[in-house]
Amino acid sequence: MNNLEFIKECQEKVFSGERISAEDAKKLFNIPDENLKELAKCANEITRDYNGNKVDVEQLMRSLEIIMEIK
């Protein structure tokens, strides 16, 4: 299975109410850069499905702070 198929499979698991395994989460975290756009797209679709179009600014700011610490 290639990376794009794996990303879609994980997305389908979440939409069907399943949790992804720790191993799958680790694979997603280490997905190659060339697949990040598809991963982000699927993550956004999951987020929109669960939360609608609202944005939690505080959560967004915390996420950005974490990203900046990693770099």
Helices and strands as residue ranges (DSSP letters): H 3-15, H 22-29, G 33-35, H 36-51, H 57-70
